[in-house]
Structure formats: structure tokens, C-alpha cells
Amino acid sequence: MRGSKLDIPVSFASDGVELREAEWGDMNISLESFPPGMNTAPLFKGLPDDRCQCSHWGHIVRGRMRVQYADREEILETGDVYYLSPGHTTSTDEPTEVIEFSPRGEYQKTIEVVARNLAAMQGQ
């Protein structure tokens, strides 16, 4: 299976954030672009410890991402490949693009909570 950025549909675009997502077998593929100053913590409210509970494997195409766990912070930069274990939030200091793979079922559960929080934040 393969796909280019143009093949994968946009699932969300607002305020400098763009997510392109597709399901490939048991995985979710996501091409993500974030502006500087983006913080995902408010989106995970309601999940255990108010943190993302989904595992992710990915690659930082461009930029820098901070990953916050309850007990530590990791810095990911252009060219890094990564594994994010459950229990994280993220933030960016500069424009950042990532390619990320996540287990489909757990990802969908997480995105349902994120969508509710996003709608509440936008006053919907």
C-alpha cells in the first residue's frame, strides 16, 4: 500500500493545523502539520490522566515537537523517528510536520474524545 500527501484526504484543517488521515489495515496513517505554539493537552481532557492513551510510531519530517509524559519530557526534531507510548501530550515550538502510524481501534477511541473537546472549545 502507498499514498502521497495528495492521496490522503484532509480530516481536519484549522488555525494552521492540517491532518490528513487514512486507515490502512489495522493502522491509521496520519500526515500532520502544526504551527508553532500548538499544545494538544486540552484536547485529551476526559481520557485517563487527561493524556493521549494511544501508541504512535512516526517520523519528524520538519520542525520540533515536545512530548510531555507525567514523569518526563522528550524533544523530537527533524529527521527523528519515534515511538510515543500511551500517557502523553505534545506541543510545538516551530512549524512541524510529522508522519504517524497508530493502531486503528485505539486511535478512533482517542479521536472521539478529541473531537468532542474540539467542538466544545469552538463553542459548538
Backbone as ProteinMPNN parsed JSONL, in Angstrom:
{"seq_chain_A": "MRGSKLDIPVSFASDGVELREAEWGDMNISLESFPPGMNTAPLFKGLPDDRCQCSHWGHIVRGRMRVQYADREEILETGDVYYLSPGHTTSTDEPTEVIEFSPRGEYQKTIEVVARNLAAMQGQ", "coords_chain_A": {"N_chain_A": [[0.84, -1.166, 0.0], [0.441, 2.274, -0.682], [0.691, 5.857, -0.568], [0.403, 9.289, -1.389], [0.88, 12.662, -0.197], [-1.117, 14.105, -1.439], [-2.964, 12.122, -1.988], [-4.08, 11.315, 0.402], [-6.839, 12.046, 2.317], [-7.855, 15.228, 3.712], [-8.65, 15.445, 7.052], [-8.958, 17.254, 9.036], [-8.648, 20.762, 9.263], [-7.57, 23.756, 10.448], [-6.708, 26.867, 11.88], [-3.936, 26.737, 11.236], [-3.351, 24.084, 11.634], [-3.194, 20.977, 10.045], [-4.531, 17.894, 9.287], [-4.151, 14.889, 7.664], [-5.623, 11.871, 6.976], [-5.834, 8.28, 6.855], [-7.093, 4.939, 6.844], [-5.23, 2.074, 6.958], [-5.38, -1.148, 6.716], [-4.969, -2.493, 9.886], [-3.992, -0.182, 10.901], [-3.773, 3.368, 11.417], [-2.896, 5.932, 9.308], [-1.321, 9.043, 9.386], [-0.735, 12.255, 8.217], [0.592, 15.068, 9.435], [0.459, 18.552, 10.128], [1.605, 21.236, 12.046], [1.334, 24.435, 13.641], [3.68, 26.797, 15.165], [3.603, 26.893, 18.741], [1.428, 25.244, 19.207], [-0.524, 23.217, 21.326], [-1.458, 20.16, 22.532], [-2.645, 19.308, 24.889], [-5.228, 20.296, 26.001], [-7.013, 18.955, 24.348], [-7.146, 16.32, 25.134], [-8.575, 16.08, 27.46], [-10.524, 14.284, 29.728], [-9.752, 11.77, 28.964], [-7.912, 9.003, 30.44], [-5.853, 10.322, 32.972], [-5.924, 12.698, 31.573], [-4.487, 12.579, 29.189], [-3.176, 11.509, 26.001], [-3.985, 8.213, 25.116], [-3.158, 6.486, 23.219], [-0.848, 4.582, 21.33], [1.841, 5.679, 19.212], [3.774, 5.607, 16.233], [6.303, 7.229, 14.462], [7.681, 9.85, 12.305], [9.594, 12.767, 12.283], [9.243, 15.07, 9.969], [9.744, 17.733, 9.536], [10.717, 20.356, 11.665], [10.029, 20.649, 15.223], [9.053, 18.867, 18.061], [7.661, 18.718, 21.264], [7.26, 16.238, 23.674], [5.26, 15.482, 26.285], [5.223, 13.6, 29.17], [3.901, 12.26, 32.244], [6.09, 12.013, 33.914], [8.32, 12.957, 32.559], [9.919, 14.799, 29.818], [10.284, 14.684, 26.32], [12.219, 15.649, 23.504], [11.659, 15.943, 20.118], [13.056, 16.133, 16.907], [13.596, 17.409, 13.522], [14.034, 14.767, 11.273], [14.101, 12.782, 13.203], [12.927, 9.56, 14.212], [10.227, 8.012, 15.943], [8.642, 6.56, 18.863], [5.722, 6.908, 20.604], [4.539, 6.284, 23.709], [1.474, 5.333, 25.423], [-0.115, 7.911, 27.382], [0.69, 10.586, 26.968], [1.127, 14.073, 26.004], [1.462, 16.655, 23.523], [3.454, 19.372, 22.181], [4.4, 22.199, 20.144], [7.218, 24.143, 19.114], [7.882, 25.396, 16.841], [7.001, 25.576, 13.293], [5.83, 22.399, 12.386], [5.999, 19.179, 10.898], [4.759, 15.901, 10.683], [4.825, 12.35, 10.109], [2.716, 9.796, 10.954], [1.9, 6.671, 12.501], [-0.668, 4.719, 13.861], [-2.392, 2.391, 16.036], [-5.447, 1.341, 14.771], [-8.047, 0.93, 16.182], [-7.634, 1.907, 18.86], [-6.833, 4.464, 18.237], [-9.162, 5.544, 17.069], [-10.893, 5.607, 19.297], [-9.599, 7.535, 20.844], [-9.701, 9.784, 19.149], [-12.436, 10.305, 19.111], [-12.877, 11.469, 21.645], [-11.164, 13.675, 21.406], [-12.439, 15.049, 19.304], [-14.893, 15.779, 20.531], [-13.923, 17.49, 22.555], [-12.691, 19.453, 20.999], [-14.9, 20.489, 19.614], [-16.319, 21.587, 21.781], [-14.497, 23.544, 22.563], [-14.639, 25.207, 20.404], [-17.116, 26.183, 20.69], [-19.357, 24.751, 19.83]], "CA_chain_A": [[0.0, 0.0, 0.0], [1.189, 3.522, -0.723], [-0.121, 7.052, -0.725], [1.127, 10.555, -1.33], [0.164, 13.682, 0.569], [-2.314, 14.489, -2.186], [-3.904, 11.0, -1.997], [-4.662, 11.096, 1.723], [-7.775, 13.154, 2.493], [-7.784, 16.106, 4.879], [-9.698, 15.162, 8.033], [-9.109, 18.45, 9.86], [-7.792, 21.898, 8.898], [-7.988, 24.976, 11.122], [-5.701, 27.583, 12.675], [-2.583, 26.28, 10.929], [-3.241, 22.634, 11.823], [-3.782, 20.162, 8.985], [-4.399, 16.447, 9.467], [-4.583, 14.042, 6.554], [-5.678, 10.552, 7.59], [-6.407, 7.142, 6.149], [-6.945, 3.652, 7.516], [-4.547, 1.05, 6.172], [-5.431, -2.365, 7.521], [-5.206, -2.243, 11.305], [-3.281, 1.037, 11.3], [-4.191, 4.676, 10.928], [-1.759, 6.749, 8.845], [-1.666, 10.454, 9.521], [0.244, 13.271, 7.841], [0.156, 16.145, 10.307], [1.192, 19.816, 10.112], [1.242, 22.041, 13.207], [2.003, 25.734, 13.745], [4.362, 26.988, 16.449], [2.717, 27.205, 19.854], [0.338, 24.292, 19.305], [-0.47, 22.398, 22.528], [-2.569, 19.215, 22.441], [-3.157, 18.918, 26.214], [-6.669, 20.492, 26.205], [-7.795, 18.03, 23.524], [-7.2, 14.991, 25.751], [-9.358, 16.124, 28.699], [-11.516, 13.213, 29.798], [-9.057, 10.485, 28.836], [-7.157, 8.756, 31.67], [-4.799, 11.306, 33.267], [-6.042, 13.788, 30.6], [-3.384, 12.406, 28.239], [-3.445, 10.571, 24.908], [-3.771, 6.83, 25.545], [-2.872, 5.71, 22.014], [0.557, 4.496, 20.899], [2.109, 6.211, 17.873], [5.111, 5.48, 15.668], [6.328, 8.272, 13.453], [8.89, 10.494, 11.782], [9.508, 14.225, 12.213], [9.663, 15.483, 8.635], [10.255, 19.094, 9.666], [10.349, 21.055, 12.885], [10.404, 20.191, 16.562], [7.885, 18.558, 18.873], [7.897, 18.33, 22.66], [6.338, 15.206, 24.141], [5.204, 15.54, 27.738], [4.672, 12.492, 29.95], [3.749, 12.668, 33.639], [7.386, 11.997, 34.611], [9.458, 13.407, 31.746], [9.65, 15.433, 28.536], [11.198, 14.311, 25.245], [12.259, 16.59, 22.38], [11.821, 15.28, 18.825], [13.433, 17.137, 15.909], [13.65, 16.999, 12.122], [14.796, 13.555, 10.995], [13.913, 11.762, 14.239], [11.825, 8.604, 14.215], [9.823, 7.935, 17.341], [7.529, 5.798, 19.411], [5.093, 7.566, 21.734], [3.736, 5.349, 24.492], [0.291, 5.962, 25.995], [0.1, 8.798, 28.512], [1.462, 11.75, 26.52], [0.588, 15.224, 25.281], [2.532, 17.218, 22.695], [3.421, 20.792, 21.852], [5.403, 22.564, 19.142], [7.88, 25.439, 19.257], [8.07, 25.92, 15.487], [6.191, 24.796, 12.352], [6.243, 20.995, 12.485], [5.276, 18.194, 10.098], [5.081, 14.53, 11.064], [4.114, 11.201, 9.551], [2.476, 8.996, 12.149], [1.132, 5.436, 12.393], [-1.295, 4.407, 15.143], [-3.347, 1.284, 15.955], [-6.736, 1.897, 14.352], [-9.102, 0.931, 17.204], [-7.29, 2.818, 19.953], [-6.813, 5.812, 17.661], [-10.545, 6.002, 16.899], [-11.406, 5.942, 20.638], [-8.969, 8.798, 21.242], [-10.198, 10.858, 18.282], [-13.798, 10.648, 19.545], [-12.742, 12.406, 22.764], [-10.566, 14.887, 20.854], [-13.471, 15.755, 18.535], [-15.812, 16.394, 21.49], [-13.231, 18.612, 23.203], [-12.511, 20.493, 19.987], [-16.214, 21.109, 19.386], [-16.616, 22.408, 22.958], [-13.598, 24.693, 22.536], [-15.101, 26.08, 19.318], [-18.439, 26.645, 21.039], [-20.39, 24.054, 19.058]], "C_chain_A": [[0.889, 1.234, 0.0], [0.215, 4.677, -0.852], [0.776, 8.27, -0.678], [0.294, 11.541, -0.516], [-1.132, 14.07, -0.135], [-3.372, 13.393, -2.212], [-4.669, 10.853, -0.686], [-5.554, 12.295, 2.052], [-7.542, 13.946, 3.778], [-8.949, 15.762, 5.801], [-9.95, 16.358, 8.945], [-8.149, 19.513, 9.353], [-8.362, 23.143, 9.55], [-6.816, 25.561, 11.884], [-4.28, 27.062, 12.466], [-2.342, 24.805, 11.151], [-3.886, 21.954, 10.626], [-3.483, 18.71, 9.271], [-4.948, 15.758, 8.232], [-4.519, 12.614, 7.073], [-6.302, 9.514, 6.674], [-6.205, 5.902, 7.007], [-6.323, 2.672, 6.529], [-4.509, -0.203, 7.027], [-5.775, -2.019, 8.957], [-4.515, -0.976, 11.814], [-3.964, 2.271, 10.724], [-2.921, 5.412, 10.521], [-2.207, 8.195, 8.913], [-0.482, 11.314, 9.109], [-0.226, 14.543, 8.537], [1.066, 17.359, 10.183], [0.673, 20.672, 11.254], [1.99, 23.371, 13.183], [2.814, 25.802, 15.039], [3.336, 27.338, 17.522], [1.529, 26.284, 20.003], [0.557, 23.427, 20.557], [-1.682, 21.48, 22.522], [-3.224, 18.894, 23.779], [-4.667, 19.143, 26.379], [-7.539, 19.502, 25.426], [-7.989, 16.67, 24.175], [-7.946, 14.968, 27.076], [-10.43, 15.044, 28.652], [-10.935, 11.838, 29.558], [-8.315, 10.222, 30.154], [-5.971, 9.715, 31.798], [-4.825, 12.502, 32.318], [-4.88, 13.787, 29.61], [-3.803, 11.403, 27.165], [-3.085, 9.163, 25.355], [-3.476, 5.904, 24.362], [-1.367, 5.714, 21.741], [0.685, 5.062, 19.492], [3.559, 5.925, 17.507], [5.183, 6.528, 14.571], [7.703, 8.791, 13.105], [8.641, 11.998, 11.751], [10.087, 14.643, 10.864], [10.335, 16.855, 8.7], [9.818, 19.639, 11.015], [10.808, 20.378, 14.164], [9.126, 19.997, 17.373], [8.332, 18.15, 20.274], [6.834, 17.302, 23.041], [6.402, 15.203, 25.661], [4.515, 14.294, 28.284], [4.56, 12.99, 31.391], [5.103, 12.823, 34.328], [8.57, 12.51, 33.799], [8.962, 14.147, 30.499], [10.705, 14.956, 27.545], [11.099, 15.37, 24.152], [12.526, 15.79, 21.11], [12.065, 16.357, 17.776], [13.478, 16.534, 14.509], [14.561, 15.79, 11.947], [14.612, 12.455, 12.021], [12.77, 10.83, 13.876], [11.48, 8.379, 15.684], [8.746, 6.897, 17.59], [7.011, 6.595, 20.6], [4.239, 6.534, 22.456], [2.502, 6.075, 25.028], [0.659, 6.834, 27.202], [0.886, 10.045, 28.161], [0.552, 12.88, 26.052], [1.752, 15.776, 24.466], [2.357, 18.716, 22.538], [4.527, 21.068, 20.839], [5.945, 23.965, 19.416], [8.041, 26.142, 17.907], [7.176, 25.127, 14.54], [6.736, 23.366, 12.273], [5.36, 20.122, 11.609], [5.727, 16.807, 10.517], [4.292, 13.551, 10.208], [3.953, 10.245, 10.712], [1.59, 7.788, 11.846], [0.62, 5.065, 13.778], [-2.232, 3.215, 14.979], [-4.763, 1.834, 15.772], [-7.765, 1.973, 15.483], [-8.833, 1.921, 18.322], [-7.275, 4.267, 19.452], [-8.23, 6.365, 17.549], [-11.154, 6.39, 18.25], [-10.87, 7.306, 21.09], [-9.551, 9.962, 20.447], [-11.632, 11.238, 18.639], [-13.76, 11.666, 20.684], [-12.181, 13.733, 22.267], [-11.623, 15.708, 20.102], [-14.478, 16.439, 19.463], [-15.178, 17.619, 22.148], [-13.037, 19.767, 22.232], [-13.817, 21.232, 19.723], [-16.58, 22.024, 20.554], [-15.762, 23.669, 22.962], [-14.035, 25.705, 21.468], [-16.53, 26.564, 19.541], [-19.568, 25.973, 20.275], [-21.209, 23.145, 19.953]], "O_chain_A": [[1.959, 1.239, 0.608], [-0.949, 4.486, -1.205], [1.799, 8.27, 0.007], [-0.863, 11.271, -0.192], [-2.139, 14.334, 0.523], [-4.549, 13.68, -2.432], [-5.781, 10.327, -0.669], [-5.082, 13.432, 2.066], [-7.094, 13.406, 4.789], [-10.105, 15.786, 5.378], [-11.015, 16.472, 9.552], [-6.991, 19.226, 9.051], [-9.486, 23.549, 9.256], [-6.019, 24.826, 12.468], [-3.509, 26.959, 13.42], [-1.245, 24.313, 10.887], [-4.996, 22.31, 10.231], [-2.33, 18.331, 9.475], [-6.075, 16.017, 7.81], [-3.474, 12.182, 7.56], [-7.163, 9.812, 5.845], [-5.263, 5.825, 7.796], [-6.821, 2.472, 5.422], [-3.704, -0.31, 7.952], [-6.762, -1.331, 9.216], [-4.464, -0.733, 13.02], [-4.635, 2.218, 9.693], [-1.976, 5.504, 11.304], [-3.332, 8.528, 8.543], [0.635, 11.125, 9.592], [-1.318, 15.038, 8.26], [2.289, 17.225, 10.137], [-0.536, 20.825, 11.426], [3.144, 23.43, 12.757], [2.651, 24.954, 15.916], [2.332, 27.995, 17.248], [0.684, 26.525, 20.865], [1.668, 22.964, 20.817], [-2.817, 21.957, 22.509], [-4.276, 18.256, 23.796], [-5.346, 18.238, 26.866], [-8.679, 19.244, 25.811], [-8.906, 15.937, 23.805], [-7.955, 13.942, 27.756], [-11.15, 14.909, 27.662], [-11.556, 10.835, 29.909], [-8.11, 11.163, 30.922], [-5.193, 9.893, 30.861], [-3.85, 13.251, 32.257], [-4.358, 14.838, 29.239], [-4.67, 10.558, 27.391], [-2.008, 8.939, 25.907], [-3.538, 4.681, 24.494], [-0.701, 6.736, 21.904], [-0.232, 4.948, 18.679], [4.454, 5.989, 18.351], [4.221, 6.701, 13.822], [8.73, 8.266, 13.535], [7.61, 12.453, 11.256], [11.298, 14.571, 10.657], [11.336, 17.113, 8.033], [8.69, 19.413, 11.453], [11.802, 19.653, 14.201], [8.236, 20.848, 17.371], [9.252, 17.35, 20.445], [5.65, 17.487, 22.758], [7.454, 14.956, 26.252], [3.384, 13.975, 27.916], [5.087, 14.055, 31.711], [5.257, 13.659, 35.218], [9.701, 12.503, 34.284], [7.777, 14.13, 30.168], [11.88, 14.838, 27.89], [10.027, 15.921, 23.905], [13.503, 15.045, 21.034], [11.371, 17.374, 17.751], [13.408, 15.318, 14.335], [15.703, 15.783, 12.406], [14.935, 11.3, 11.743], [11.767, 11.255, 13.303], [12.33, 8.534, 16.562], [8.054, 6.432, 16.684], [7.777, 6.924, 21.506], [3.313, 5.973, 21.869], [2.487, 7.305, 25.083], [1.602, 6.543, 27.937], [1.675, 10.52, 28.977], [-0.623, 12.675, 25.748], [2.903, 15.403, 24.695], [1.269, 19.26, 22.732], [5.465, 20.284, 20.692], [5.227, 24.848, 19.884], [8.305, 27.343, 17.852], [6.637, 24.095, 14.941], [7.938, 23.153, 12.114], [4.141, 20.289, 11.571], [6.92, 16.556, 10.687], [3.24, 13.88, 9.659], [4.927, 9.912, 11.387], [0.657, 7.868, 11.047], [1.372, 5.09, 14.752], [-2.811, 3.032, 13.908], [-5.211, 2.69, 16.535], [-8.312, 3.053, 15.706], [-9.718, 2.694, 18.692], [-7.666, 5.182, 20.177], [-8.476, 7.521, 17.894], [-11.858, 7.396, 18.34], [-11.606, 8.12, 21.648], [-9.859, 11.01, 21.015], [-12.007, 12.4, 18.482], [-14.534, 12.623, 20.682], [-12.662, 14.797, 22.658], [-11.687, 16.928, 20.256], [-14.876, 17.574, 19.199], [-15.821, 18.661, 22.282], [-13.201, 20.929, 22.604], [-13.834, 22.458, 19.621], [-17.097, 23.121, 20.339], [-16.242, 24.744, 23.323], [-13.822, 26.908, 21.618], [-17.094, 27.265, 18.701], [-20.629, 26.569, 20.092], [-22.127, 22.476, 19.479]]}, "name": "protein", "num_of_chains": 1, "seq": "MRGSKLDIPVSFASDGVELREAEWGDMNISLESFPPGMNTAPLFKGLPDDRCQCSHWGHIVRGRMRVQYADREEILETGDVYYLSPGHTTSTDEPTEVIEFSPRGEYQKTIEVVARNLAAMQGQ"}
